[in-house]
Amino acid sequence: MKANYGYSDASGDYFITIDTDKCDGCGECVSACPAGVFQVVDCDPNDPMNEEPVVTVIPDKEKKIKYECGPCKPFTNTPSLPCVQVCTHCAIAFSW
């Protein structure tokens, strides 16, 4: 299941997508994120049938994704975001 965290406003769509089928809850992205956007939870809040740990976006940060993640966003098409680089399962994507 793909869980989208973020928001849309007049300037665009700002979402982090975490593929919970790929995420194993290792927490590498939590350690790599300088803005502290991620957390590991014991079970998937978006899929009650999945009782495995997964990573989610901290609720207080969800409406600020554009600003929280802005310093890490690349100006090129290279995936240079720290959270994307450390995710060996390719479970994290950004929409902007």
Buried (B, 14 or more C-beta within 10 A) or exposed (E): EEBBBBBEEEEEEBBBBBBBEBBBBBBBBBEBBEBEBBBBEEEBEBBEEBEEBBBBBBEEBBBBBBEBBEEBEEEEEEBEBBBBBBBEEEBBBBEB
